[in-house]
Amino acid sequence: MNLLIIRLIIFTVLFYAGLKLYGMYRQHKLDRDAERNALNRQEGGQMVRCRWCEVHVPESEALRDHEQWFCCSAHRDRYLQEQQDKNDGA
């Protein structure tokens, strides 16, 4: 009976240690991924061209409307207004 209790205690300790190691590994992986994402954000990411003025801006700062990229809301509004005027005139 004593041997069974000792085995149960050893199994419990090993299981607990395994869970702790797995948690540490998972936290390390999450920290590493967060660090990489922060680096990508600092670099600005991919550059896209404004449909109106054709200036290149980082994708993280650009505005997107129907697969079109814009550097600011004023250019987006102008472009959409121009497209609407073309469609109304046609």
ABEGO torsion letter per residue (X at the ends): XAAAAAAAAAAAAAAAAAAAAAAAAAAAAAAAAAAAAAAAAAAGEBBBBBAAAGBBBBAAABBBBGGBBBABAAAAAAAAAAAAAAAAAX
